[in-house]
Amino acid sequence: MPLSAFAARFKEPLGQTPLEYVTEWRMQKVMQLLEHRDKKLIDVARSVGYESDAAFSKAFK
């Protein structure tokens, strides 16, 4: 299945593209992990798949 067809079929029931869904999931997970104040921000970001402060900051904005 072409990626564009998959994205369209994915978006129908969820109202989000796959990338939007994953980004939202990551941000929800980050918020949960940040409740534990003993963790560094970069460690939390890396635990959900961001490889750098810059990538995480861009997504978080």
N, C-alpha and C positions, 0 to 999 in steps of 0.2 A: 504494500500500500504506500503510495507517495506520502511524504511528510505533510504536504498541504492538505491532503484528504484526511489524514489522521487528525490533524489539528482542527479541522472543521467538524469532524465527528465527535471529537473530544469536547469541543466548545458547546455543542448543542445541549447536552444535559446539564453541564456545569456552569455555563455562562462565562467561562474563562478559557484562554488558550492553555496548552500544557505549560508553557513558560510562566505565565501569570500564576497558575496554580502552584507550581513549585516555588516560586518566589514568595507567595503568600504563606505557604507551609513553612518555609525557612524562617520568615519573620516571626511567625507564631512560635516556632520552636526557640528562636533567639530570645523572645520575650520571656518564655518559661525559664530558660537557662539563666537569664540575667537576674531572676528573682533570688538566685543564690549569689550574693554579693562577693563571695570569696573567689569568683572566677574572673579572669581577665577578659576584656572584650574580645581581643584577638583570638583567644582560646575558644570562646563561644562561637565566634564567626567561623573559625576553622572546623569546629565540630559539626556544622551544618553545611559545609562544602565551600566556603569562601576561602581563597588562598592568600588574600592580602587584606590589609586595612583599607586600601583604596577600593577594592572590589566590594567589600562589605559596606563601606560608607556610601558608595554610589547606589547600591541597592536599597540601603536603609532610607535614603532621602526620598 
